Amino acid sequence: MVIYGVALLAGCLIAGLFLGEVLGALIGVQANVGGVGIAMLIMILLSERLRKKGKLPPLTEQGVLFWSAVYIPIVVAMAAKQNVLAAVKGGPAAILAGAGAVGVCFLLVPVLSRVGRDKKEDAPEAAP
């Protein structure tokens, strides 16, 4: 049953890469535009839909979760490497834009960490 999870992941990857190539062709770029991200979104939506309908057995879900855990860090590392190489070749404007985005993200960490937190968690506990 775990192999079905791998098959689901592979099918989503093929569909996402195809859609990324089509999207790239539509906007006039000779590259895959977001194919891996599209594949991940398809996998999340499809696996959630199958799980809600009861058609995703626990063993298959474990296969999807295992390969997702392995797959996502590898893809992120590959994309980060490509982005750095493109920024270095693109000149100072691309490097400044990337550094600015990272800076904004660092500044938003405290704000985002407060989102969804209960008020009770923030209040200090009373001494007995």
Backbone as CSV, one residue per row, in Angstrom:
resi,resn,N_x,N_y,N_z,CA_x,CA_y,CA_z,C_x,C_y,C_z
1,MET,0.800,-1.203,0.000,0.000,0.000,0.000,0.844,1.270,0.000
2,VAL,2.031,1.221,0.575,2.899,2.404,0.591,3.268,2.800,-0.834
3,ILE,3.368,1.806,-1.713,3.734,2.090,-3.107,2.673,2.953,-3.790
4,TYR,1.419,2.859,-3.345,0.377,3.716,-3.913,0.628,5.184,-3.562
5,GLY,1.162,5.420,-2.383,1.519,6.784,-2.008,2.618,7.336,-2.897
6,VAL,3.588,6.482,-3.220,4.673,6.880,-4.120,4.112,7.142,-5.515
7,ALA,3.186,6.290,-5.951,2.570,6.475,-7.268,1.773,7.781,-7.318
8,LEU,1.072,8.102,-6.228,0.323,9.363,-6.162,1.270,10.547,-6.264
9,LEU,2.366,10.481,-5.544,3.366,11.547,-5.587,3.962,11.677,-6.987
10,ALA,4.296,10.558,-7.608,4.882,10.590,-8.950,3.900,11.160,-9.970
11,GLY,2.648,10.760,-9.872,1.631,11.287,-10.787,1.463,12.795,-10.637
12,CYS,1.468,13.259,-9.392,1.344,14.695,-9.149,2.564,15.440,-9.674
13,LEU,3.749,14.838,-9.525,4.963,15.485,-10.029,4.920,15.596,-11.550
14,ILE,4.524,14.543,-12.218,4.443,14.576,-13.689,3.426,15.630,-14.137
15,ALA,2.269,15.653,-13.492,1.245,16.644,-13.855,1.734,18.059,-13.582
16,GLY,2.391,18.271,-12.453,2.896,19.601,-12.110,3.976,20.069,-13.061
17,LEU,4.900,19.176,-13.411,5.956,19.553,-14.359,5.376,19.883,-15.729
18,PHE,4.383,19.118,-16.146,3.726,19.398,-17.427,3.044,20.768,-17.393
19,LEU,2.304,21.026,-16.323,1.619,22.322,-16.207,2.616,23.471,-16.102
20,GLY,3.754,23.242,-15.448,4.789,24.267,-15.376,5.381,24.579,-16.744
21,GLU,5.577,23.548,-17.555,6.072,23.767,-18.922,5.044,24.520,-19.760
22,VAL,3.785,24.151,-19.619,2.720,24.833,-20.361,2.636,26.293,-19.927
23,LEU,2.708,26.551,-18.627,2.665,27.915,-18.119,3.844,28.726,-18.633
24,GLY,5.032,28.106,-18.656,6.205,28.783,-19.197,6.031,29.141,-20.660
25,ALA,5.474,28.212,-21.439,5.238,28.477,-22.862,4.199,29.580,-23.059
26,LEU,3.183,29.600,-22.199,2.137,30.621,-22.328,2.651,32.029,-22.061
27,ILE,3.586,32.155,-21.141,4.103,33.491,-20.844,5.378,33.800,-21.614
28,GLY,5.800,32.891,-22.490,6.932,33.143,-23.366,8.301,32.916,-22.744
29,VAL,8.365,32.032,-21.743,9.625,31.730,-21.091,10.041,30.321,-21.483
30,GLN,11.289,30.136,-21.796,11.787,28.813,-22.186,12.197,28.021,-20.946
31,ALA,11.280,27.909,-19.979,11.591,27.198,-18.743,10.305,26.705,-18.100
32,ASN,10.483,25.801,-17.154,9.376,25.311,-16.355,9.096,26.360,-15.286
33,VAL,7.884,26.872,-15.263,7.530,27.938,-14.323,6.668,27.356,-13.204
34,GLY,7.298,27.082,-12.075,6.562,26.626,-10.897,6.036,25.221,-10.947
35,GLY,6.617,24.366,-11.769,6.110,23.004,-11.908,6.139,22.207,-10.623
36,VAL,7.213,22.330,-9.871,7.329,21.580,-8.621,6.331,22.109,-7.594
37,GLY,6.168,23.410,-7.532,5.176,23.987,-6.624,3.765,23.577,-6.999
38,ILE,3.473,23.561,-8.283,2.161,23.110,-8.756,1.962,21.656,-8.372
39,ALA,2.996,20.840,-8.536,2.910,19.418,-8.176,2.614,19.246,-6.689
40,MET,3.265,20.047,-5.866,3.025,19.950,-4.425,1.597,20.354,-4.076
41,LEU,1.100,21.407,-4.723,-0.284,21.823,-4.475,-1.273,20.754,-4.920
42,ILE,-1.031,20.157,-6.077,-1.902,19.085,-6.558,-1.890,17.926,-5.574
43,MET,-0.693,17.567,-5.099,-0.587,16.449,-4.167,-1.334,16.739,-2.868
44,ILE,-1.194,17.938,-2.350,-1.878,18.293,-1.105,-3.392,18.241,-1.304
45,LEU,-3.877,18.868,-2.369,-5.321,18.906,-2.612,-5.886,17.520,-2.888
46,LEU,-5.189,16.736,-3.706,-5.677,15.405,-4.060,-5.658,14.460,-2.867
47,SER,-4.562,14.467,-2.103,-4.495,13.561,-0.957,-5.520,13.947,0.108
48,GLU,-5.744,15.239,0.302,-6.755,15.681,1.269,-8.150,15.274,0.821
49,ARG,-8.411,15.426,-0.461,-9.732,15.051,-0.988,-9.956,13.549,-0.869
50,LEU,-8.934,12.758,-1.207,-9.054,11.299,-1.073,-9.204,10.885,0.390
51,ARG,-8.492,11.570,1.283,-8.593,11.242,2.710,-9.985,11.535,3.239
52,LYS,-10.575,12.672,2.836,-11.917,13.028,3.298,-12.969,12.064,2.785
53,LYS,-12.757,11.528,1.572,-13.705,10.572,1.008,-13.475,9.153,1.531
54,GLY,-12.403,8.963,2.308,-12.111,7.643,2.845,-11.459,6.705,1.852
55,LYS,-10.914,7.252,0.775,-10.284,6.426,-0.257,-8.763,6.426,-0.168
56,LEU,-8.232,6.963,0.915,-6.789,6.990,1.108,-6.471,6.188,2.369
57,PRO,-6.133,4.900,2.194,-5.840,4.066,3.366,-4.650,4.611,4.147
58,PRO,-4.580,4.304,5.437,-3.489,4.821,6.267,-2.094,4.471,5.737
59,LEU,-1.915,3.281,5.209,-0.595,2.920,4.677,-0.233,3.755,3.459
60,THR,-1.189,4.029,2.615,-0.936,4.882,1.455,-0.617,6.300,1.910
61,GLU,-1.341,6.766,2.903,-1.081,8.099,3.444,0.323,8.177,4.042
62,GLN,0.773,7.099,4.677,2.133,7.068,5.214,3.156,7.160,4.088
63,GLY,2.883,6.518,2.950,3.783,6.614,1.797,3.868,8.029,1.278
64,VAL,2.727,8.716,1.205,2.706,10.103,0.753,3.475,10.986,1.738
65,LEU,3.234,10.787,3.024,3.911,11.610,4.033,5.416,11.379,4.034
66,PHE,5.832,10.115,3.887,7.261,9.817,3.883,7.958,10.501,2.714
67,TRP,7.431,10.310,1.510,8.083,10.884,0.341,7.949,12.400,0.313
68,SER,6.898,12.931,0.891,6.778,14.390,0.990,7.865,14.942,1.892
69,ALA,8.112,14.241,2.993,9.142,14.702,3.930,10.530,14.649,3.305
70,VAL,10.767,13.680,2.452,12.063,13.558,1.788,12.154,14.522,0.610
71,TYR,11.068,14.667,-0.094,11.017,15.392,-1.359,11.110,16.903,-1.178
72,ILE,10.398,17.439,-0.227,10.313,18.885,-0.070,11.664,19.527,0.239
73,PRO,12.461,19.022,1.200,13.757,19.667,1.453,14.705,19.619,0.262
74,ILE,14.666,18.534,-0.490,15.535,18.423,-1.665,15.152,19.456,-2.710
75,VAL,13.864,19.596,-2.959,13.390,20.554,-3.961,13.689,21.986,-3.528
76,VAL,13.498,22.263,-2.253,13.783,23.619,-1.755,15.269,23.938,-1.920
77,ALA,16.129,22.976,-1.605,17.572,23.195,-1.759,17.944,23.411,-3.227
78,MET,17.343,22.630,-4.119,17.635,22.799,-5.545,17.165,24.166,-6.037
79,ALA,15.978,24.568,-5.634,15.454,25.870,-6.062,16.282,27.010,-5.491
80,ALA,16.722,26.884,-4.253,17.538,27.933,-3.648,18.858,28.091,-4.389
81,LYS,19.455,26.977,-4.787,20.719,27.033,-5.526,20.517,27.738,-6.867
82,GLN,19.435,27.403,-7.558,19.167,28.039,-8.844,18.921,29.529,-8.673
83,ASN,18.210,29.896,-7.621,17.908,31.309,-7.396,19.173,32.104,-7.097
84,VAL,20.084,31.527,-6.322,21.334,32.218,-6.004,22.168,32.400,-7.264
85,LEU,22.281,31.355,-8.086,23.049,31.466,-9.328,22.440,32.515,-10.253
86,ALA,21.117,32.538,-10.350,20.459,33.531,-11.200,20.675,34.941,-10.655
87,ALA,20.652,35.088,-9.334,20.844,36.415,-8.739,22.260,36.924,-8.974
88,VAL,23.243,36.039,-8.843,24.629,36.457,-9.061,24.830,36.879,-10.515
89,LYS,24.242,36.129,-11.436,24.364,36.475,-12.862,23.509,37.689,-13.220
90,GLY,22.437,37.926,-12.465,21.519,39.015,-12.773,22.009,40.376,-12.348
91,GLY,22.988,40.427,-11.488,23.541,41.718,-11.085,23.053,42.168,-9.729
92,PRO,23.425,43.377,-9.354,23.133,43.873,-8.009,21.643,44.063,-7.719
93,ALA,20.838,44.357,-8.724,19.408,44.564,-8.469,18.754,43.286,-7.970
94,ALA,19.119,42.148,-8.575,18.550,40.871,-8.146,19.028,40.507,-6.747
95,ILE,20.285,40.778,-6.457,20.820,40.472,-5.129,20.156,41.359,-4.076
96,LEU,19.981,42.645,-4.374,19.306,43.544,-3.432,17.853,43.146,-3.213
97,ALA,17.169,42.722,-4.269,15.777,42.290,-4.130,15.693,41.049,-3.240
98,GLY,16.594,40.106,-3.438,16.609,38.906,-2.602,16.930,39.224,-1.160
99,ALA,17.933,40.076,-0.937,18.298,40.454,0.429,17.153,41.221,1.096
100,GLY,16.469,42.056,0.337,15.328,42.788,0.890,14.194,41.858,1.293
101,ALA,13.912,40.855,0.457,12.859,39.891,0.789,13.206,39.103,2.045
102,VAL,14.465,38.702,2.167,14.898,37.977,3.370,14.790,38.874,4.590
103,GLY,15.180,40.134,4.465,15.076,41.069,5.582,13.642,41.263,6.043
104,VAL,12.730,41.421,5.092,11.311,41.577,5.440,10.791,40.327,6.140
105,CYS,11.191,39.164,5.659,10.762,37.908,6.292,11.264,37.823,7.732
106,PHE,12.516,38.218,7.955,13.048,38.214,9.322,12.254,39.162,10.220
107,LEU,11.878,40.303,9.684,11.117,41.267,10.469,9.702,40.770,10.771
108,LEU,9.144,39.935,9.903,7.784,39.442,10.094,7.693,38.223,11.007
109,VAL,8.814,37.611,11.364,8.780,36.427,12.219,8.070,36.696,13.542
110,PRO,8.392,37.765,14.277,7.676,38.010,15.543,6.180,38.243,15.333
111,VAL,5.830,38.925,14.265,4.418,39.198,13.987,3.680,37.896,13.709
112,LEU,4.248,37.064,12.860,3.599,35.806,12.505,3.573,34.822,13.667
113,SER,4.538,34.913,14.572,4.539,33.998,15.716,3.398,34.306,16.679
114,ARG,2.883,35.534,16.653,1.769,35.908,17.518,0.414,35.539,16.926
115,VAL,0.359,35.267,15.634,-0.905,34.956,14.975,-1.404,33.598,15.465
116,GLY,-2.638,33.564,15.912,-3.249,32.319,16.337,-2.905,31.892,17.747
117,ARG,-2.119,32.651,18.444,-1.744,32.304,19.817,-2.889,32.694,20.750
118,ASP,-3.161,31.843,21.726,-4.201,32.141,22.715,-3.735,33.243,23.658
119,LYS,-4.672,34.005,24.145,-4.351,35.045,25.118,-3.851,34.428,26.423
120,LYS,-4.322,33.228,26.745,-3.923,32.555,27.988,-2.439,32.197,27.964
121,GLU,-1.895,31.901,26.772,-0.490,31.547,26.653,0.403,32.745,26.981
122,ASP,-0.056,33.928,26.644,0.745,35.134,26.855,0.729,35.599,28.303
123,ALA,-0.333,35.297,29.024,-0.475,35.777,30.405,0.420,34.946,31.329
124,PRO,1.122,35.612,32.258,1.945,34.849,33.209,1.057,34.105,34.190
125,GLU,1.555,32.942,34.605,0.786,32.137,35.542,0.874,32.735,36.937
126,ALA,-0.220,32.652,37.669,-0.259,33.178,39.031,0.430,32.207,39.978
127,ALA,1.176,32.749,40.925,1.870,31.912,41.907,0.852,31.385,42.908
128,PRO,0.989,30.130,43.373,0.001,29.573,44.326,0.083,30.181,45.684
